Amino acid sequence: MENNLNFIDLFAGASGMSEGFIKAGFNPVSHIEMNPEACLTIKTRAAYHYLKSKNNLDLYYKYIKSEITQEAFYKEIPSEILDSVANVEINDDTISDLFKKIKQSGKQIDLIIGGPPCQAYSLLRRHQDKIEEDPRNKLYIQYGRFLKEFKPKAFVFENVPGLLTANKGEHFKNLKAYFRRIGYEVYHETLIASDFGVLQARKRIIIVGWKKDNDFGFPEFEKIIQQFKVNDAFQDLPKLKPGEGFKTTKYTESKNEYLEKFELRNGVDFVTQHISRPHNSRDLAIYKTAIQKWNKGQERLRYPDLPEELKTHKNETSFTDRYKVIDGLGISHTVVAHIAKDGHYYIHPDEKQCRSISVREAARLQSFPDDFYFEGSRSAAFKQIGNAVPPLMANAIAKQMKKLLYGSEI
């Protein structure tokens, strides 16, 4: 059966979705992603999975501890592993070469996963009338061309809830009709990441397509009753001041039930990329006010309520909740790619730390395991994390897809 679990990850991002499928026993044949930093992240993770299969993770640990260079590390990895990651934009000019490269592997493709960029759907209210003019909104057709070429048994397509209402629902209607026209029965549901152990109220549309002679409908999931909270995810990490950080550091406590149950702290005795961004004195004063309000009475800071000396602009009607504290005693609001630009929407709940969350804290809120390393700058890492599919949610989907396709879970 293991030979029947090959997949392609399109618009792969940092490979959060792929991570969940690999953990369920699926084998990635190709990852395609246009962002260069994200591609390096995928290559490094592909190297991790290869070394794990060879029982040689010490080499990986040396790399993420900066004991060897990336060049030296990659030299130890077979070229076919690294070359399976394509740093390419999927378009009419590149797609034929991508097909050829994937076919050179000689492997049957059983599944295609991925989700085209979704920013256009996220900002719908601003340009409903222009939705069909954005070329990103036609990327599902490129996705479909891979389906026509490789004819997998099934596909999993992920996107934001705004996809359902784009152009008053016409865009989604066209998308479903297109997938059906090329031979797939299509089903969709809105899933919430917190139902799968992710400490985040993240909603995503999951579209599942089946070859018409292999139609299993939408997978059924047993939802997890969320008993854990954000503070459980942050508990064992060193306290940081704004601008402080550790590329590598020791944990301050032993692993708790959450970190063990969901395997976020998965065998390593150190943590990487616990790095926070610096803040100016005005922002720190605002953060302190916001944290006090939230921790005292679960009250959000509204921009118009700030003292005049802390205000930086006159617009007091738009984005009044631009400063938002993460609920340490509950689950987080959705982590999005904007976290790469500033941390105002992701303020740490601990007043003594008074900062926005670190790269590793953001990764934990997305359910990335601690040995998952993000390449590029701090901002690049934040962007990759914000755009990712939470691996825990992806793994739940993967296990059900495997069970339906092959009558077996892990």
Order of alpha helices (4+ residues) and beta strands (2+ residues): beta-alpha-beta-alpha-alpha-alpha-alpha-beta-alpha-beta-alpha-alpha-beta-alpha-beta-beta-alpha-beta-alpha-beta-alpha-alpha-alpha-alpha
